[in-house]
Amino acid sequence: MKKLFFIIAAIVLLSAQLQAQTAEAYYSQGYSYSAKGDKQAAVDSYTKAIQINGNYKKAYAERGILYSSMGEKDKALDDFSKALNIDPSYDYARRNRAAIYMEREKFEAAVKDYDQLIQQDPQFSFYYDLRGVANYKIDRKEAALADFTKALEISPDNEEVQVKRAKLLLELGKDEEAYEMLAKTNYSKEKLSNEAKLQLGRSSRKTGEYERAVSYLEDLAKTNFKPEYVNLELGLCYLHLKQFEKAIRALDNCLAHNPNNEIAFINKASAESQSGNYAKAADTYTTILDKFGNNHNRALNGRAIAYYAMGEAEMACLDWEKAAESGDQNAKDNLEEYCSEEALQAVKQQAVTNEKDTIAPEQVEEIEQEEIEDLPEEDVQETEIEEAEEQPKKEKKKKTKKEKKTKKEKLDD
């Protein structure tokens, strides 16, 4: 009897070993079929392996990968979940399941999987990156920011995460932090998406690195990527660099894609005025007044400067008077300084002697306004614009410290 017991035990053990070996053989066969691109044969082999050994987690996971690639996402999710039921720490199955959750916009489920993956491997930055995107999608923006920040602590040179984090900072109203971070980062342009180049060009301009901004934006200008925004940014950079012809050309390109871009019009007129083409500037400011309302104070002030520079002081004073009626302090100051009887007489005298350098434009100033634009994946969005402000000043007349203070004005949204 004892001998019979040992024989039966040996048979059971041998059977189990044969089954395991057979399951392993089918698994290897499936792997081979998969490598050759025969997906259905690979699925069949993995299925046979699972039929022999119901706890074969690798077979479930590999079959799940194939189902996913064949578009059968439900079957793939089921296989990954079965593999995880066998071994909850099986990260290969979990990260692939999380990827399908992300694809199907089941972001809550994806976050839970990334929570587990991070717990198992807290130094793998990719998991923080993906969880950050998932958190953003369910409007957990502060959590997303923390994830992107952690990802960069682990992998500080990850350019894509740097851009994602910067976009989110912009959306959260933390503009200066975003611009400072982007401007100080040494990006390799060939690795960046077009959207990233636009963001970097904008941030470099914002921090005063105009040449650097131009290097990103000129690349984009050769493509058809968001030509309105790219040319607007280029125009602003050229304007700051005093490259007025290039600024005007870029802003004209912007207006060709959106004839109602008010900021492009304003800065184009400013470039024309600063380059000394006052007649052209006056025409552009007139177009702005026709398109956007005859009470457009910035256009009234700009046209007045152009008129004054051409010796048409009375017309300039009419524009300043109109702007001053709405409470514009710039116009009030200019009326007081340039439209007195004494000042008007001096202008007439200069016109007689052909002295056309009565006034000069002031330095470019910035104002900000948001423009909505669609961004890929993260949907973090922000666009700044700025205008050039000009202020007439007479030669050979020293101004007081108070008069030299820059007058800033914001354009209504």
C-alpha positions in Angstrom: 0.0 0.0 0.0 2.8 2.3 0.9 4.5 1.5 -2.4 1.3 2.3 -4.3 1.0 5.7 -2.6 4.5 6.7 -3.7 3.7 5.5 -7.3 0.6 7.7 -7.4 2.4 10.7 -5.9 5.1 10.3 -8.5 2.6 10.1 -11.3 0.8 13.3 -10.1 4.2 15.1 -9.8 5.3 14.0 -13.3 1.9 15.1 -14.7 2.2 18.5 -13.2 5.8 18.9 -14.5 4.6 17.8 -18.0 1.8 20.3 -17.9 4.1 23.1 -16.8 6.6 22.3 -19.5 3.8 22.1 -22.1 2.4 25.5 -21.0 5.9 27.0 -21.2 6.3 25.5 -24.7 3.1 27.1 -25.9 4.2 30.4 -24.3 7.5 30.2 -26.2 5.6 29.3 -29.4 3.3 32.3 -28.9 6.3 34.6 -28.4 7.9 33.3 -31.6 4.7 33.9 -33.6 4.3 37.4 -32.2 7.9 38.3 -33.2 7.1 37.2 -36.7 4.0 39.3 -36.8 1.5 36.4 -36.8 -0.7 37.8 -34.1 -3.6 35.4 -34.3 -1.3 32.3 -34.1 0.4 34.0 -31.1 -3.0 34.5 -29.4 -3.9 30.9 -30.0 -0.6 29.7 -28.5 -1.0 31.9 -25.4 -4.5 30.7 -25.0 -3.4 27.1 -25.0 -0.7 27.9 -22.4 -3.4 29.5 -20.2 -5.7 26.5 -20.6 -3.0 24.3 -19.3 -1.9 26.7 -16.5 -4.6 29.1 -15.4 -2.1 31.1 -13.3 0.3 31.9 -16.1 0.5 35.6 -15.7 3.0 36.2 -18.5 0.7 34.5 -21.0 -2.2 36.7 -19.9 -0.1 39.8 -20.2 1.3 39.0 -23.6 -2.1 38.0 -25.0 -3.4 41.3 -23.6 -0.7 43.2 -25.6 -1.8 41.4 -28.8 -5.5 42.0 -28.2 -4.7 45.7 -27.6 -2.7 45.9 -30.9 -5.6 44.2 -32.7 -8.1 46.8 -31.4 -9.8 44.4 -28.9 -9.3 46.7 -25.9 -11.9 45.0 -23.7 -10.2 41.7 -24.0 -6.8 43.3 -23.4 -8.1 45.0 -20.2 -9.5 41.6 -19.0 -6.2 39.9 -19.6 -4.2 42.5 -17.8 -6.6 42.4 -14.9 -6.4 38.6 -14.7 -2.6 38.8 -14.6 -2.8 41.4 -11.8 -5.2 39.2 -9.9 -2.5 36.5 -10.0 0.2 38.9 -9.0 -0.8 42.5 -8.0 2.9 43.6 -8.2 3.2 42.6 -11.9 4.1 46.1 -13.2 4.2 45.0 -16.8 0.5 44.2 -16.8 -0.4 47.3 -14.7 1.4 49.9 -16.8 -0.2 48.4 -20.0 -3.6 48.4 -18.3 -3.1 52.1 -17.3 -2.2 52.9 -20.9 -5.5 51.6 -22.1 -7.3 53.5 -19.3 -5.6 56.7 -20.5 -6.6 55.9 -24.1 -10.2 55.4 -23.1 -10.2 58.5 -20.9 -10.8 56.5 -17.7 -8.4 58.8 -15.9 -9.5 57.9 -12.4 -8.7 54.2 -13.0 -5.4 55.2 -14.6 -4.4 57.3 -11.6 -5.0 54.3 -9.3 -2.7 52.1 -11.4 0.0 54.8 -11.5 -0.3 55.2 -7.7 0.5 51.5 -7.4 3.3 51.7 -9.9 4.9 54.6 -8.1 4.6 52.8 -4.8 6.5 49.9 -6.3 9.1 52.1 -8.1 9.2 55.7 -6.6 12.2 56.7 -8.7 10.8 56.1 -12.1 9.9 59.6 -13.4 7.8 58.3 -16.3 5.0 57.2 -13.9 4.9 60.7 -12.4 4.7 62.2 -15.8 1.8 60.0 -16.9 -0.1 60.4 -13.6 0.4 64.2 -13.9 -1.4 64.1 -17.3 -4.2 61.9 -15.9 -4.6 64.2 -12.9 -4.8 67.2 -15.2 -7.5 65.6 -17.3 -9.7 65.2 -14.2 -9.0 68.8 -13.2 -6.6 68.0 -10.4 -4.2 70.7 -11.5 -2.2 71.1 -8.3 -1.8 67.4 -8.1 -0.7 67.4 -11.8 1.8 70.2 -11.0 3.2 68.2 -8.1 3.6 65.1 -10.4 5.4 67.1 -13.1 7.6 68.7 -10.5 8.5 65.3 -9.0 9.2 63.9 -12.5 11.7 66.7 -13.0 13.4 66.2 -9.7 14.2 62.7 -10.9 14.9 63.5 -14.5 15.7 67.3 -14.6 16.6 67.2 -18.4 13.3 65.9 -19.6 12.3 68.6 -22.0 8.7 67.4 -22.6 7.9 67.4 -18.9 9.5 70.8 -18.6 7.1 72.2 -21.2 4.1 70.4 -19.7 4.9 71.9 -16.3 5.4 75.4 -17.7 2.1 75.3 -19.6 0.4 74.2 -16.4 2.1 77.0 -14.4 0.8 79.5 -17.0 -2.7 78.1 -16.6 -2.5 78.4 -12.9 -1.5 82.1 -13.2 2.2 81.5 -12.2 3.5 83.1 -15.3 6.8 84.4 -14.0 7.8 81.0 -12.6 7.0 79.4 -16.0 8.9 81.9 -18.1 11.9 81.9 -15.8 12.1 78.1 -15.9 11.7 77.8 -19.7 14.1 80.7 -20.5 16.9 79.2 -18.4 16.6 75.7 -19.8 18.9 74.6 -22.6 16.6 72.9 -25.1 17.8 71.0 -28.1 15.4 72.2 -30.7 15.3 69.1 -32.8 13.7 67.2 -30.0 10.9 69.6 -29.4 7.4 69.6 -30.8 6.2 72.7 -32.7 4.0 73.6 -29.8 6.9 73.5 -27.4 8.9 75.7 -29.8 6.1 78.3 -29.8 5.9 78.2 -26.0 9.7 78.6 -25.7 9.8 81.4 -28.2 7.1 83.2 -26.3 8.7 82.6 -22.9 12.1 83.8 -24.2 10.6 86.9 -25.5 8.8 87.5 -22.2 12.1 87.3 -20.3 13.8 89.6 -22.8 15.9 87.0 -24.7 14.7 88.2 -28.1 17.5 86.6 -30.2 16.8 83.2 -28.5 13.1 83.6 -29.1 13.7 84.4 -32.8 15.8 81.2 -33.2 12.8 79.1 -32.2 10.2 81.2 -34.0 12.0 81.4 -37.3 12.1 77.6 -37.5 8.3 77.6 -37.0 7.8 80.3 -39.6 9.1 77.9 -42.2 6.3 75.5 -41.4 2.5 76.1 -41.5 2.2 75.7 -37.7 -0.1 78.3 -36.2 1.1 81.0 -38.5 -0.9 83.8 -36.9 0.6 83.2 -33.5 4.1 82.5 -34.7 4.3 85.6 -36.9 2.8 87.7 -34.1 5.5 86.6 -31.7 8.2 87.1 -34.4 6.9 90.6 -35.0 7.1 91.5 -31.3 10.6 90.2 -31.0 11.8 92.1 -34.1 10.1 95.2 -32.8 12.1 94.9 -29.5 15.3 94.4 -31.5 14.5 97.5 -33.5 14.5 95.5 -36.7 11.4 97.3 -38.0 11.2 96.0 -41.6 11.2 92.4 -40.3 8.7 93.3 -37.7 6.3 94.9 -40.2 6.7 91.9 -42.5 6.0 89.4 -39.8 3.0 91.3 -38.5 1.7 91.6 -42.1 1.9 87.8 -42.3 0.0 87.5 -39.0 -2.7 89.8 -40.4 -2.9 87.8 -43.6 -4.1 84.8 -41.5 -6.3 86.9 -39.2 -7.2 90.4 -40.5 -8.8 91.2 -37.2 -5.8 90.7 -35.0 -5.9 94.0 -33.2 -2.5 93.5 -31.5 -0.7 92.9 -34.8 -2.2 96.1 -36.2 -1.1 98.1 -33.2 2.4 96.8 -33.2 2.7 97.2 -37.0 1.7 100.8 -36.7 4.3 101.2 -33.9 7.0 99.7 -36.1 6.1 102.0 -38.9 6.2 105.0 -36.6 9.5 104.0 -34.9 11.1 103.5 -38.3 10.2 107.0 -39.3 7.5 106.1 -41.8 4.9 108.4 -40.1 2.6 108.7 -43.0 2.2 104.9 -43.2 1.8 104.7 -39.5 -1.0 107.3 -39.6 -2.8 105.2 -42.2 -2.5 102.1 -40.2 -3.7 103.8 -37.0 -6.7 105.1 -39.1 -7.4 101.5 -40.2 -7.4 100.5 -36.5 -9.9 103.2 -35.7 -12.1 102.2 -38.6 -12.0 98.5 -37.6 -12.1 98.6 -33.9 -13.9 101.9 -33.0 -13.1 105.5 -33.3 -12.6 105.8 -29.5 -9.6 103.5 -29.6 -7.3 105.5 -27.3 -4.1 103.8 -28.2 -4.7 104.3 -31.9 -5.6 107.9 -31.3 -2.4 108.5 -29.3 -0.3 106.7 -32.0 -1.8 108.6 -34.9 -1.4 111.9 -33.0 2.3 111.1 -32.6 2.6 110.4 -36.4 0.7 113.6 -37.2 2.9 115.6 -34.9 6.0 114.2 -36.4 4.8 115.2 -39.9 4.2 118.8 -38.7 0.4 118.4 -38.6 0.2 119.4 -35.0 -3.4 120.6 -35.1 -4.6 117.2 -36.3 -2.5 115.6 -33.6 -4.0 117.7 -31.0 -7.5 116.8 -32.2 -6.7 113.1 -31.7 -5.2 113.8 -28.2 -8.3 115.9 -27.3 -10.6 113.0 -28.3 -8.6 110.5 -26.3 -8.4 112.8 -23.3 -12.2 113.2 -23.3 -12.4 109.5 -22.3 -10.0 110.0 -19.4 -6.8 108.9 -21.1 -3.9 110.3 -19.1 -1.4 110.0 -21.9 -3.5 112.2 -24.1 -4.1 114.7 -21.3 -0.3 115.0 -20.7 0.4 115.4 -24.4 -2.3 118.0 -24.8 -0.8 120.0 -22.0 2.8 119.7 -23.3 2.4 119.8 -27.1 -0.8 121.6 -27.8 -0.3 125.0 -26.1 -0.2 128.0 -28.4 3.6 128.3 -27.8 4.2 124.6 -28.7 2.0 124.8 -31.8 3.8 127.9 -33.0 7.1 126.2 -32.6 5.9 123.3 -34.7 4.8 125.6 -37.5 8.2 127.3 -37.4 10.0 123.9 -37.6 7.8 123.0 -40.5 8.9 126.1 -42.3 12.6 125.3 -41.7 11.9 121.7 -42.7 13.0 120.3 -39.3 11.1 117.0 -39.2 12.7 115.5 -36.2 10.5 117.2 -33.7 9.6 114.1 -31.8 10.8 110.5 -31.4 9.0 107.4 -30.3 9.6 106.1 -26.8 10.9 102.6 -26.0 8.6 99.6 -26.5 6.6 98.7 -23.5 4.7 95.5 -22.7 1.1 94.8 -21.9 -0.4 91.4 -21.6 -3.6 89.8 -22.7 -4.6 86.2 -23.1 -5.6 84.5 -26.3 -7.2 81.1 -26.3 -5.6 78.4 -28.4 -5.9 74.7 -28.5 -2.8 72.7 -27.2 -2.2 69.0 -27.6 -3.0 66.5 -24.9 -2.6 68.6 -21.7 -4.8 71.4 -23.1 -2.8 73.9 -21.0 -3.2 77.1 -22.8 -1.8 80.6 -22.7 -0.7 83.3 -25.2 0.7 86.7 -24.3 0.6 89.7 -26.5 2.1 93.1 -26.1 1.9 96.5 -27.6 4.5 99.2 -28.3 3.7 102.5 -26.7 5.1 105.7 -28.1 5.5 109.1 -26.4 6.4 112.2 -28.3 9.3 114.3 -26.9 10.9 117.5 -28.1 14.5 117.7 -28.8 16.7 120.1 -26.7 14.1 120.2 -23.9 15.0 118.4 -20.8 12.1 116.7 -19.0 11.6 116.5 -15.3 12.0 113.1 -13.6 8.3 112.9 -13.3 7.8 113.6 -17.0 10.2 110.8 -17.9 8.2 108.1 -16.1 6.8 105.6 -18.5 3.1 105.7 -18.9 1.5 102.3 -19.2 -1.8 101.4 -20.6 -3.7 98.1 -20.9 -5.7 97.2 -23.9 -9.2 96.0 -23.1 -9.9 92.3 -23.8 
